[in-house]
């Protein structure tokens, strides 16, 4: 009896793994939701925390937890916490997201992470996962399930900690609570898996995209502030290049293709954005 209780305690302790020091960082990003509205993480900096729920059409954990999500929001949105959902499913198109919303009435903006790059950045690996982010310091503070009673759970502890007077998330750690994906909540990451096994090839995959989408302006004497004229140059600018791709600042003038099309739009296909970001994540290798 005693041993089994102790064992249970150890299991709980093992499930809550703390980072050695600082919290995981996330870069800024910009995603469009089911209604066509853009959400940029840094623009939530007027709030102390953003709660992001990973969503997928048909995920039973999402469907069963709707009341809990709304209750959490009722308790925290007037205290400086914003609430968003993110759909990072390769299965779901924007129409699937809208259809799921029409049936279940989540009543949260559902961001369409069509390239799965934000899931990667936030450390999301399944639907049903809840992530708490500090939008000022860009720290991930909690990653885990939606508990039945958040007030008695790490999720509540983390939210209270970041809302406390004088709280500084730089002194906090990422609290990870492991849990199994419920039925219909597993997420596949085919592109990430592929490019983690082998980084995109600089000459045949990366450079052609830059030439087509960027070099027209980013050339010696061009209007872009630096010339993409060597691997060294591109590697050096990689952190900035990743940021402008994640926030969709570059190429300039992007519009949501599911809302309207525009002849001058600078949109690039999601596959190209994935190639560039996964290449940068791999350290921008020469080959
Ligand atoms: C239509 C011209 C044009 C195209 C195409 C273009 N850029 Fe730019 N880029 C600019 C200009 C102008 C600036 C400086 C003003 C700004 O930051 O908006 C800039 C700035 C940047 C910066 C620096 C951002 C900063 O905050 O200093 C990066 C990085 C960048 N571009 C990357 C890219 C990448 C990657 C592509 C291709 C996917 C691209 N650009 C395509 C014109 C362009």
py3Dmol code that shows the C-alpha trace and the ligand (Angstrom):
import py3Dmol

protein = """\
ATOM      1  CA  UNK A   1       0.000   0.000   0.000  1.00  0.00           C
ATOM      2  CA  UNK A   2       2.633   2.448   1.101  1.00  0.00           C
ATOM      3  CA  UNK A   3       4.924   1.521  -1.756  1.00  0.00           C
ATOM      4  CA  UNK A   4       2.214   1.984  -4.329  1.00  0.00           C
ATOM      5  CA  UNK A   5       1.360   5.420  -2.946  1.00  0.00           C
ATOM      6  CA  UNK A   6       5.024   6.376  -3.044  1.00  0.00           C
ATOM      7  CA  UNK A   7       5.258   5.046  -6.552  1.00  0.00           C
ATOM      8  CA  UNK A   8       2.270   7.134  -7.586  1.00  0.00           C
ATOM      9  CA  UNK A   9       3.967  10.197  -6.126  1.00  0.00           C
ATOM     10  CA  UNK A  10       7.127   9.462  -8.064  1.00  0.00           C
ATOM     11  CA  UNK A  11       5.115   9.069 -11.245  1.00  0.00           C
ATOM     12  CA  UNK A  12       3.569  12.487 -10.713  1.00  0.00           C
ATOM     13  CA  UNK A  13       6.984  13.988  -9.968  1.00  0.00           C
ATOM     14  CA  UNK A  14       8.446  12.395 -13.079  1.00  0.00           C
ATOM     15  CA  UNK A  15       5.616  13.732 -15.206  1.00  0.00           C
ATOM     16  CA  UNK A  16       6.432  17.293 -14.158  1.00  0.00           C
ATOM     17  CA  UNK A  17       9.882  17.807 -15.526  1.00  0.00           C
ATOM     18  CA  UNK A  18      11.566  21.140 -14.983  1.00  0.00           C
ATOM     19  CA  UNK A  19      14.176  22.702 -17.200  1.00  0.00           C
ATOM     20  CA  UNK A  20      17.554  23.193 -15.629  1.00  0.00           C
ATOM     21  CA  UNK A  21      17.315  26.997 -15.755  1.00  0.00           C
ATOM     22  CA  UNK A  22      15.529  29.408 -18.001  1.00  0.00           C
ATOM     23  CA  UNK A  23      12.151  28.885 -19.619  1.00  0.00           C
ATOM     24  CA  UNK A  24      11.923  27.798 -23.261  1.00  0.00           C
ATOM     25  CA  UNK A  25      11.836  30.766 -25.616  1.00  0.00           C
ATOM     26  CA  UNK A  26       9.543  31.266 -28.569  1.00  0.00           C
ATOM     27  CA  UNK A  27      10.077  33.701 -31.440  1.00  0.00           C
ATOM     28  CA  UNK A  28       7.384  36.083 -32.584  1.00  0.00           C
ATOM     29  CA  UNK A  29       4.853  34.699 -35.066  1.00  0.00           C
ATOM     30  CA  UNK A  30       1.804  35.772 -37.022  1.00  0.00           C
ATOM     31  CA  UNK A  31      -1.072  33.431 -37.916  1.00  0.00           C
ATOM     32  CA  UNK A  32      -4.521  33.967 -39.406  1.00  0.00           C
ATOM     33  CA  UNK A  33      -7.554  32.572 -37.599  1.00  0.00           C
ATOM     34  CA  UNK A  34     -10.788  30.949 -38.761  1.00  0.00           C
ATOM     35  CA  UNK A  35     -12.399  34.351 -39.315  1.00  0.00           C
ATOM     36  CA  UNK A  36      -9.490  35.787 -41.309  1.00  0.00           C
ATOM     37  CA  UNK A  37      -8.062  37.864 -38.469  1.00  0.00           C
ATOM     38  CA  UNK A  38      -4.287  37.941 -37.941  1.00  0.00           C
ATOM     39  CA  UNK A  39      -2.752  37.234 -34.535  1.00  0.00           C
ATOM     40  CA  UNK A  40       0.820  38.294 -33.847  1.00  0.00           C
ATOM     41  CA  UNK A  41       2.165  37.133 -30.494  1.00  0.00           C
ATOM     42  CA  UNK A  42       4.085  40.350 -29.787  1.00  0.00           C
ATOM     43  CA  UNK A  43       0.881  42.372 -30.239  1.00  0.00           C
ATOM     44  CA  UNK A  44      -0.477  40.641 -27.127  1.00  0.00           C
ATOM     45  CA  UNK A  45       2.244  42.295 -25.079  1.00  0.00           C
ATOM     46  CA  UNK A  46      -0.393  44.445 -23.346  1.00  0.00           C
ATOM     47  CA  UNK A  47      -1.260  41.223 -21.497  1.00  0.00           C
ATOM     48  CA  UNK A  48       0.765  39.214 -19.025  1.00  0.00           C
ATOM     49  CA  UNK A  49       0.063  35.814 -20.511  1.00  0.00           C
ATOM     50  CA  UNK A  50      -1.450  34.162 -23.542  1.00  0.00           C
ATOM     51  CA  UNK A  51      -3.078  30.754 -23.191  1.00  0.00           C
ATOM     52  CA  UNK A  52      -2.945  28.799 -26.452  1.00  0.00           C
ATOM     53  CA  UNK A  53      -4.939  25.571 -26.818  1.00  0.00           C
ATOM     54  CA  UNK A  54      -3.852  23.136 -29.509  1.00  0.00           C
ATOM     55  CA  UNK A  55      -6.904  22.140 -31.541  1.00  0.00           C
ATOM     56  CA  UNK A  56      -7.701  19.617 -34.271  1.00  0.00           C
ATOM     57  CA  UNK A  57     -11.016  18.797 -35.934  1.00  0.00           C
ATOM     58  CA  UNK A  58     -12.362  15.644 -34.288  1.00  0.00           C
ATOM     59  CA  UNK A  59     -10.064  15.813 -31.236  1.00  0.00           C
ATOM     60  CA  UNK A  60     -12.184  14.436 -28.383  1.00  0.00           C
ATOM     61  CA  UNK A  61     -10.121  16.213 -25.718  1.00  0.00           C
ATOM     62  CA  UNK A  62     -10.990  19.586 -27.283  1.00  0.00           C
ATOM     63  CA  UNK A  63     -14.653  18.706 -27.587  1.00  0.00           C
ATOM     64  CA  UNK A  64     -14.911  17.446 -24.015  1.00  0.00           C
ATOM     65  CA  UNK A  65     -13.044  20.386 -22.518  1.00  0.00           C
ATOM     66  CA  UNK A  66     -14.951  23.285 -24.093  1.00  0.00           C
ATOM     67  CA  UNK A  67     -16.669  24.208 -20.833  1.00  0.00           C
ATOM     68  CA  UNK A  68     -13.332  24.116 -18.990  1.00  0.00           C
ATOM     69  CA  UNK A  69     -11.626  26.346 -21.549  1.00  0.00           C
ATOM     70  CA  UNK A  70     -14.428  28.863 -21.255  1.00  0.00           C
ATOM     71  CA  UNK A  71     -14.399  28.714 -17.482  1.00  0.00           C
ATOM     72  CA  UNK A  72     -10.648  29.294 -17.444  1.00  0.00           C
ATOM     73  CA  UNK A  73     -11.143  32.280 -19.727  1.00  0.00           C
ATOM     74  CA  UNK A  74     -13.920  33.696 -17.535  1.00  0.00           C
ATOM     75  CA  UNK A  75     -11.577  33.495 -14.570  1.00  0.00           C
ATOM     76  CA  UNK A  76      -8.515  34.995 -16.201  1.00  0.00           C
ATOM     77  CA  UNK A  77      -9.344  37.233 -19.171  1.00  0.00           C
ATOM     78  CA  UNK A  78     -10.089  40.247 -16.973  1.00  0.00           C
ATOM     79  CA  UNK A  79      -6.786  39.687 -15.169  1.00  0.00           C
ATOM     80  CA  UNK A  80      -4.603  40.187 -18.231  1.00  0.00           C
ATOM     81  CA  UNK A  81      -4.682  36.822 -19.972  1.00  0.00           C
ATOM     82  CA  UNK A  82      -5.616  36.313 -23.635  1.00  0.00           C
ATOM     83  CA  UNK A  83      -6.984  33.062 -25.003  1.00  0.00           C
ATOM     84  CA  UNK A  84      -6.372  31.565 -28.429  1.00  0.00           C
ATOM     85  CA  UNK A  85      -6.579  28.194 -30.130  1.00  0.00           C
ATOM     86  CA  UNK A  86      -4.128  26.907 -32.700  1.00  0.00           C
ATOM     87  CA  UNK A  87      -4.810  24.287 -35.343  1.00  0.00           C
ATOM     88  CA  UNK A  88      -1.514  22.711 -36.430  1.00  0.00           C
ATOM     89  CA  UNK A  89      -3.039  19.643 -38.028  1.00  0.00           C
ATOM     90  CA  UNK A  90      -1.796  18.583 -41.475  1.00  0.00           C
ATOM     91  CA  UNK A  91      -5.241  17.064 -41.993  1.00  0.00           C
ATOM     92  CA  UNK A  92      -7.246  20.258 -41.480  1.00  0.00           C
ATOM     93  CA  UNK A  93      -7.744  22.965 -44.064  1.00  0.00           C
ATOM     94  CA  UNK A  94      -9.291  26.310 -43.116  1.00  0.00           C
ATOM     95  CA  UNK A  95     -12.736  24.947 -44.100  1.00  0.00           C
ATOM     96  CA  UNK A  96     -12.361  21.991 -41.705  1.00  0.00           C
ATOM     97  CA  UNK A  97     -11.504  24.410 -38.913  1.00  0.00           C
ATOM     98  CA  UNK A  98     -14.573  26.510 -39.676  1.00  0.00           C
ATOM     99  CA  UNK A  99     -16.796  23.408 -39.866  1.00  0.00           C
ATOM    100  CA  UNK A 100     -15.555  22.138 -36.477  1.00  0.00           C
ATOM    101  CA  UNK A 101     -16.166  25.581 -34.972  1.00  0.00           C
ATOM    102  CA  UNK A 102     -19.687  25.687 -36.451  1.00  0.00           C
ATOM    103  CA  UNK A 103     -20.549  22.387 -34.758  1.00  0.00           C
ATOM    104  CA  UNK A 104     -18.821  22.834 -31.393  1.00  0.00           C
ATOM    105  CA  UNK A 105     -18.864  26.590 -30.902  1.00  0.00           C
ATOM    106  CA  UNK A 106     -15.483  26.880 -29.201  1.00  0.00           C
ATOM    107  CA  UNK A 107     -15.818  30.638 -29.419  1.00  0.00           C
ATOM    108  CA  UNK A 108     -12.047  31.169 -29.400  1.00  0.00           C
ATOM    109  CA  UNK A 109     -10.053  32.480 -32.365  1.00  0.00           C
ATOM    110  CA  UNK A 110      -8.562  29.353 -33.975  1.00  0.00           C
ATOM    111  CA  UNK A 111      -5.225  30.218 -35.590  1.00  0.00           C
ATOM    112  CA  UNK A 112      -4.378  28.219 -38.693  1.00  0.00           C
ATOM    113  CA  UNK A 113      -0.789  26.992 -38.270  1.00  0.00           C
ATOM    114  CA  UNK A 114      -0.748  25.625 -41.794  1.00  0.00           C
ATOM    115  CA  UNK A 115       3.015  25.106 -41.927  1.00  0.00           C
ATOM    116  CA  UNK A 116       3.148  23.611 -38.399  1.00  0.00           C
ATOM    117  CA  UNK A 117       6.039  25.944 -37.706  1.00  0.00           C
ATOM    118  CA  UNK A 118       4.433  27.638 -34.707  1.00  0.00           C
ATOM    119  CA  UNK A 119       3.582  24.263 -33.142  1.00  0.00           C
ATOM    120  CA  UNK A 120       7.264  23.479 -33.494  1.00  0.00           C
ATOM    121  CA  UNK A 121       8.273  26.756 -31.896  1.00  0.00           C
ATOM    122  CA  UNK A 122       5.814  26.345 -29.005  1.00  0.00           C
ATOM    123  CA  UNK A 123       6.686  22.677 -28.474  1.00  0.00           C
ATOM    124  CA  UNK A 124       3.160  21.492 -29.285  1.00  0.00           C
ATOM    125  CA  UNK A 125       3.040  17.806 -30.215  1.00  0.00           C
ATOM    126  CA  UNK A 126      -0.653  16.906 -29.880  1.00  0.00           C
ATOM    127  CA  UNK A 127      -4.090  18.475 -29.950  1.00  0.00           C
ATOM    128  CA  UNK A 128      -5.603  19.104 -26.535  1.00  0.00           C
ATOM    129  CA  UNK A 129      -2.321  20.534 -25.245  1.00  0.00           C
ATOM    130  CA  UNK A 130      -2.448  23.872 -23.431  1.00  0.00           C
ATOM    131  CA  UNK A 131       0.500  26.262 -23.646  1.00  0.00           C
ATOM    132  CA  UNK A 132       0.992  29.387 -21.554  1.00  0.00           C
ATOM    133  CA  UNK A 133       3.284  32.037 -23.026  1.00  0.00           C
ATOM    134  CA  UNK A 134       4.528  35.372 -21.738  1.00  0.00           C
ATOM    135  CA  UNK A 135       4.060  37.585 -24.836  1.00  0.00           C
ATOM    136  CA  UNK A 136       6.530  40.197 -23.581  1.00  0.00           C
ATOM    137  CA  UNK A 137       9.484  37.987 -22.698  1.00  0.00           C
ATOM    138  CA  UNK A 138       8.416  35.331 -25.203  1.00  0.00           C
ATOM    139  CA  UNK A 139       8.848  32.556 -22.658  1.00  0.00           C
ATOM    140  CA  UNK A 140       6.842  29.325 -22.616  1.00  0.00           C
ATOM    141  CA  UNK A 141       5.726  28.809 -19.013  1.00  0.00           C
ATOM    142  CA  UNK A 142       3.412  25.801 -19.159  1.00  0.00           C
ATOM    143  CA  UNK A 143       2.881  22.955 -21.583  1.00  0.00           C
ATOM    144  CA  UNK A 144       0.419  20.238 -20.620  1.00  0.00           C
ATOM    145  CA  UNK A 145      -3.186  19.078 -20.421  1.00  0.00           C
ATOM    146  CA  UNK A 146      -6.353  21.021 -19.623  1.00  0.00           C
ATOM    147  CA  UNK A 147      -6.959  19.734 -16.097  1.00  0.00           C
ATOM    148  CA  UNK A 148     -10.368  19.144 -14.543  1.00  0.00           C
ATOM    149  CA  UNK A 149      -9.566  21.611 -11.788  1.00  0.00           C
ATOM    150  CA  UNK A 150      -6.977  24.119 -12.920  1.00  0.00           C
ATOM    151  CA  UNK A 151      -6.825  25.799  -9.503  1.00  0.00           C
ATOM    152  CA  UNK A 152      -5.352  22.626  -8.012  1.00  0.00           C
ATOM    153  CA  UNK A 153      -3.073  21.956 -10.925  1.00  0.00           C
ATOM    154  CA  UNK A 154       0.232  23.260 -12.305  1.00  0.00           C
ATOM    155  CA  UNK A 155      -1.724  25.248 -14.896  1.00  0.00           C
ATOM    156  CA  UNK A 156      -3.349  27.355 -12.179  1.00  0.00           C
ATOM    157  CA  UNK A 157      -0.068  27.663 -10.285  1.00  0.00           C
ATOM    158  CA  UNK A 158       1.736  28.941 -13.379  1.00  0.00           C
ATOM    159  CA  UNK A 159      -1.001  31.455 -14.245  1.00  0.00           C
ATOM    160  CA  UNK A 160      -1.101  32.804 -10.692  1.00  0.00           C
ATOM    161  CA  UNK A 161       2.702  33.047 -10.662  1.00  0.00           C
ATOM    162  CA  UNK A 162       2.912  35.074 -13.872  1.00  0.00           C
ATOM    163  CA  UNK A 163       0.045  37.339 -12.760  1.00  0.00           C
ATOM    164  CA  UNK A 164       1.531  38.021  -9.341  1.00  0.00           C
ATOM    165  CA  UNK A 165       2.733  41.568  -8.640  1.00  0.00           C
ATOM    166  CA  UNK A 166       6.307  42.020  -9.791  1.00  0.00           C
ATOM    167  CA  UNK A 167       6.393  38.651 -11.530  1.00  0.00           C
ATOM    168  CA  UNK A 168       9.200  38.268 -14.049  1.00  0.00           C
ATOM    169  CA  UNK A 169       8.961  35.262 -16.336  1.00  0.00           C
ATOM    170  CA  UNK A 170      12.709  35.395 -16.866  1.00  0.00           C
ATOM    171  CA  UNK A 171      12.941  33.949 -13.401  1.00  0.00           C
ATOM    172  CA  UNK A 172      10.410  31.225 -14.160  1.00  0.00           C
ATOM    173  CA  UNK A 173      10.898  27.825 -15.723  1.00  0.00           C
ATOM    174  CA  UNK A 174       8.847  25.934 -18.263  1.00  0.00           C
ATOM    175  CA  UNK A 175       6.538  23.507 -16.489  1.00  0.00           C
ATOM    176  CA  UNK A 176       5.979  20.472 -18.699  1.00  0.00           C
ATOM    177  CA  UNK A 177       3.210  18.060 -17.723  1.00  0.00           C
ATOM    178  CA  UNK A 178       3.171  14.923 -19.861  1.00  0.00           C
ATOM    179  CA  UNK A 179      -0.063  13.301 -20.933  1.00  0.00           C
ATOM    180  CA  UNK A 180      -1.309  10.920 -23.601  1.00  0.00           C
ATOM    181  CA  UNK A 181      -3.069  12.219 -26.709  1.00  0.00           C
ATOM    182  CA  UNK A 182      -6.795  11.469 -26.476  1.00  0.00           C
ATOM    183  CA  UNK A 183      -8.689   9.891 -29.365  1.00  0.00           C
ATOM    184  CA  UNK A 184      -8.502  11.981 -32.513  1.00  0.00           C
ATOM    185  CA  UNK A 185      -5.862  14.270 -30.982  1.00  0.00           C
ATOM    186  CA  UNK A 186      -2.597  12.840 -32.324  1.00  0.00           C
ATOM    187  CA  UNK A 187      -0.682  15.200 -34.625  1.00  0.00           C
ATOM    188  CA  UNK A 188       1.708  14.157 -37.387  1.00  0.00           C
ATOM    189  CA  UNK A 189       4.666  16.347 -38.384  1.00  0.00           C
ATOM    190  CA  UNK A 190       5.791  14.906 -41.731  1.00  0.00           C
ATOM    191  CA  UNK A 191       7.836  17.894 -42.915  1.00  0.00           C
ATOM    192  CA  UNK A 192       9.589  18.413 -39.606  1.00  0.00           C
ATOM    193  CA  UNK A 193      10.440  14.713 -39.381  1.00  0.00           C
ATOM    194  CA  UNK A 194      11.741  14.725 -42.920  1.00  0.00           C
ATOM    195  CA  UNK A 195      13.918  17.808 -42.491  1.00  0.00           C
ATOM    196  CA  UNK A 196      15.181  16.752 -39.086  1.00  0.00           C
ATOM    197  CA  UNK A 197      16.378  13.522 -40.659  1.00  0.00           C
ATOM    198  CA  UNK A 198      18.029  15.497 -43.438  1.00  0.00           C
ATOM    199  CA  UNK A 199      18.197  19.293 -43.572  1.00  0.00           C
ATOM    200  CA  UNK A 200      16.959  20.968 -46.772  1.00  0.00           C
ATOM    201  CA  UNK A 201      19.704  21.244 -49.339  1.00  0.00           C
ATOM    202  CA  UNK A 202      21.110  24.755 -49.696  1.00  0.00           C
ATOM    203  CA  UNK A 203      21.840  24.721 -53.393  1.00  0.00           C
ATOM    204  CA  UNK A 204      18.899  22.781 -54.768  1.00  0.00           C
ATOM    205  CA  UNK A 205      16.133  23.655 -52.273  1.00  0.00           C
ATOM    206  CA  UNK A 206      16.931  26.833 -50.322  1.00  0.00           C
ATOM    207  CA  UNK A 207      18.741  29.092 -52.804  1.00  0.00           C
ATOM    208  CA  UNK A 208      16.104  28.738 -55.575  1.00  0.00           C
ATOM    209  CA  UNK A 209      13.395  29.981 -53.177  1.00  0.00           C
ATOM    210  CA  UNK A 210      15.474  32.949 -52.080  1.00  0.00           C
ATOM    211  CA  UNK A 211      16.238  33.794 -55.699  1.00  0.00           C
ATOM    212  CA  UNK A 212      12.576  33.668 -56.686  1.00  0.00           C
ATOM    213  CA  UNK A 213      11.078  35.384 -53.620  1.00  0.00           C
ATOM    214  CA  UNK A 214      13.707  37.634 -52.083  1.00  0.00           C
ATOM    215  CA  UNK A 215      16.730  38.441 -54.228  1.00  0.00           C
ATOM    216  CA  UNK A 216      14.752  40.795 -56.471  1.00  0.00           C
ATOM    217  CA  UNK A 217      14.952  43.317 -53.614  1.00  0.00           C
ATOM    218  CA  UNK A 218      17.773  41.866 -51.527  1.00  0.00           C
ATOM    219  CA  UNK A 219      20.497  42.478 -54.056  1.00  0.00           C
ATOM    220  CA  UNK A 220      23.455  44.851 -54.239  1.00  0.00           C
ATOM    221  CA  UNK A 221      21.860  48.291 -54.783  1.00  0.00           C
ATOM    222  CA  UNK A 222      18.350  46.873 -54.249  1.00  0.00           C
ATOM    223  CA  UNK A 223      15.724  48.229 -51.861  1.00  0.00           C
ATOM    224  CA  UNK A 224      16.264  45.424 -49.334  1.00  0.00           C
ATOM    225  CA  UNK A 225      18.674  46.439 -46.537  1.00  0.00           C
ATOM    226  CA  UNK A 226      21.111  43.608 -47.247  1.00  0.00           C
ATOM    227  CA  UNK A 227      22.111  41.574 -50.292  1.00  0.00           C
ATOM    228  CA  UNK A 228      21.537  37.815 -50.279  1.00  0.00           C
ATOM    229  CA  UNK A 229      24.646  37.240 -52.340  1.00  0.00           C
ATOM    230  CA  UNK A 230      26.493  34.516 -50.459  1.00  0.00           C
ATOM    231  CA  UNK A 231      25.875  31.604 -48.139  1.00  0.00           C
ATOM    232  CA  UNK A 232      27.791  33.454 -45.405  1.00  0.00           C
ATOM    233  CA  UNK A 233      25.536  36.475 -45.731  1.00  0.00           C
ATOM    234  CA  UNK A 234      22.359  34.404 -45.621  1.00  0.00           C
ATOM    235  CA  UNK A 235      23.618  32.345 -42.695  1.00  0.00           C
ATOM    236  CA  UNK A 236      24.491  35.507 -40.786  1.00  0.00           C
ATOM    237  CA  UNK A 237      21.032  36.952 -41.383  1.00  0.00           C
ATOM    238  CA  UNK A 238      19.269  33.653 -40.645  1.00  0.00           C
ATOM    239  CA  UNK A 239      17.792  34.593 -37.240  1.00  0.00           C
ATOM    240  CA  UNK A 240      16.258  37.728 -38.810  1.00  0.00           C
ATOM    241  CA  UNK A 241      15.153  35.800 -41.883  1.00  0.00           C
ATOM    242  CA  UNK A 242      13.407  33.268 -39.669  1.00  0.00           C
ATOM    243  CA  UNK A 243      11.668  36.056 -37.769  1.00  0.00           C
ATOM    244  CA  UNK A 244      10.370  37.812 -40.892  1.00  0.00           C
ATOM    245  CA  UNK A 245       9.132  34.472 -42.255  1.00  0.00           C
ATOM    246  CA  UNK A 246       7.373  33.546 -38.988  1.00  0.00           C
ATOM    247  CA  UNK A 247       5.770  36.968 -38.700  1.00  0.00           C
ATOM    248  CA  UNK A 248       5.033  37.019 -42.472  1.00  0.00           C
ATOM    249  CA  UNK A 249       6.699  40.430 -42.903  1.00  0.00           C
ATOM    250  CA  UNK A 250       8.678  39.100 -45.847  1.00  0.00           C
ATOM    251  CA  UNK A 251       8.094  38.834 -48.716  1.00  0.00           C
ATOM    252  CA  UNK A 252       6.208  42.135 -48.304  1.00  0.00           C
ATOM    253  CA  UNK A 253       2.458  42.494 -48.902  1.00  0.00           C
ATOM    254  CA  UNK A 254       1.033  39.109 -47.944  1.00  0.00           C
ATOM    255  CA  UNK A 255      -2.719  38.635 -47.908  1.00  0.00           C
ATOM    256  CA  UNK A 256      -4.806  35.721 -46.687  1.00  0.00           C
ATOM    257  CA  UNK A 257      -5.450  33.647 -49.829  1.00  0.00           C
ATOM    258  CA  UNK A 258      -8.546  32.015 -48.307  1.00  0.00           C
ATOM    259  CA  UNK A 259     -10.163  35.418 -47.849  1.00  0.00           C
ATOM    260  CA  UNK A 260      -9.216  37.218 -51.057  1.00  0.00           C
ATOM    261  CA  UNK A 261      -6.634  37.114 -53.796  1.00  0.00           C
ATOM    262  CA  UNK A 262      -4.655  40.064 -54.998  1.00  0.00           C
ATOM    263  CA  UNK A 263      -2.362  40.277 -57.987  1.00  0.00           C
ATOM    264  CA  UNK A 264       0.469  42.057 -56.110  1.00  0.00           C
ATOM    265  CA  UNK A 265       0.368  39.739 -53.113  1.00  0.00           C
ATOM    266  CA  UNK A 266       3.784  38.582 -51.959  1.00  0.00           C
ATOM    267  CA  UNK A 267       2.520  35.311 -50.508  1.00  0.00           C
ATOM    268  CA  UNK A 268       4.839  32.352 -50.675  1.00  0.00           C
ATOM    269  CA  UNK A 269       3.652  28.724 -50.646  1.00  0.00           C
ATOM    270  CA  UNK A 270       3.669  27.184 -47.195  1.00  0.00           C
ATOM    271  CA  UNK A 271       6.057  24.437 -48.370  1.00  0.00           C
ATOM    272  CA  UNK A 272       8.652  27.080 -49.222  1.00  0.00           C
ATOM    273  CA  UNK A 273       8.336  28.713 -45.828  1.00  0.00           C
ATOM    274  CA  UNK A 274       8.776  25.279 -44.234  1.00  0.00           C
ATOM    275  CA  UNK A 275      11.938  24.599 -46.244  1.00  0.00           C
ATOM    276  CA  UNK A 276      13.513  27.915 -45.272  1.00  0.00           C
ATOM    277  CA  UNK A 277      12.613  27.712 -41.562  1.00  0.00           C
ATOM    278  CA  UNK A 278      13.629  24.060 -41.182  1.00  0.00           C
ATOM    279  CA  UNK A 279      16.904  24.867 -42.922  1.00  0.00           C
ATOM    280  CA  UNK A 280      17.538  27.732 -40.489  1.00  0.00           C
ATOM    281  CA  UNK A 281      16.526  25.507 -37.540  1.00  0.00           C
ATOM    282  CA  UNK A 282      19.181  23.046 -38.731  1.00  0.00           C
ATOM    283  CA  UNK A 283      21.797  25.833 -38.507  1.00  0.00           C
ATOM    284  CA  UNK A 284      21.646  27.071 -42.125  1.00  0.00           C
ATOM    285  CA  UNK A 285      24.109  24.436 -43.359  1.00  0.00           C
ATOM    286  CA  UNK A 286      26.031  24.876 -46.598  1.00  0.00           C
ATOM    287  CA  UNK A 287      25.413  21.175 -47.522  1.00  0.00           C
TER     288      UNK A 287
END
"""
ligand_1 = """\
43
LIG
C 9.565 43.815 -52.650
C 10.921 43.874 -52.133
C 11.323 42.818 -51.112
C 11.204 41.455 -51.211
C 10.642 40.641 -52.365
C 11.761 40.914 -49.991
N 12.207 41.915 -49.173
Fe 13.044 41.715 -47.331
N 13.120 43.734 -47.108
C 12.695 44.664 -48.063
C 12.802 45.996 -47.501
C 12.458 47.303 -48.226
C 13.283 45.846 -46.172
C 13.554 46.945 -45.146
C 12.276 47.488 -44.586
C 11.546 46.493 -43.772
O 12.143 45.888 -42.871
O 10.336 46.328 -44.005
C 13.462 44.400 -45.968
C 13.958 43.859 -44.808
C 14.229 42.509 -44.629
C 14.870 41.938 -43.469
C 15.372 42.718 -42.269
C 14.231 42.940 -41.345
C 14.548 43.933 -40.261
O 13.750 44.035 -39.334
O 15.581 44.610 -40.345
C 14.960 40.601 -43.672
C 15.576 39.575 -42.745
C 14.344 40.320 -44.958
N 13.927 41.507 -45.504
C 14.219 39.060 -45.500
C 13.535 38.798 -46.694
C 13.282 37.467 -47.184
C 13.688 36.172 -46.491
C 12.611 37.599 -48.357
C 12.096 36.500 -49.251
C 11.302 35.461 -48.648
C 12.457 39.025 -48.594
N 13.037 39.708 -47.571
C 11.822 39.570 -49.716
C 12.252 44.370 -49.334
C 11.957 43.104 -49.819
"""
view = py3Dmol.view(width=600, height=400)
view.addModel(protein, "pdb")
view.setStyle({"model": 0}, {"cartoon": {"style": "trace"}})
view.addModel(ligand_1, "xyz")
view.setStyle({"model": 1}, {"stick": {}})
view.zoomTo()
view.show()
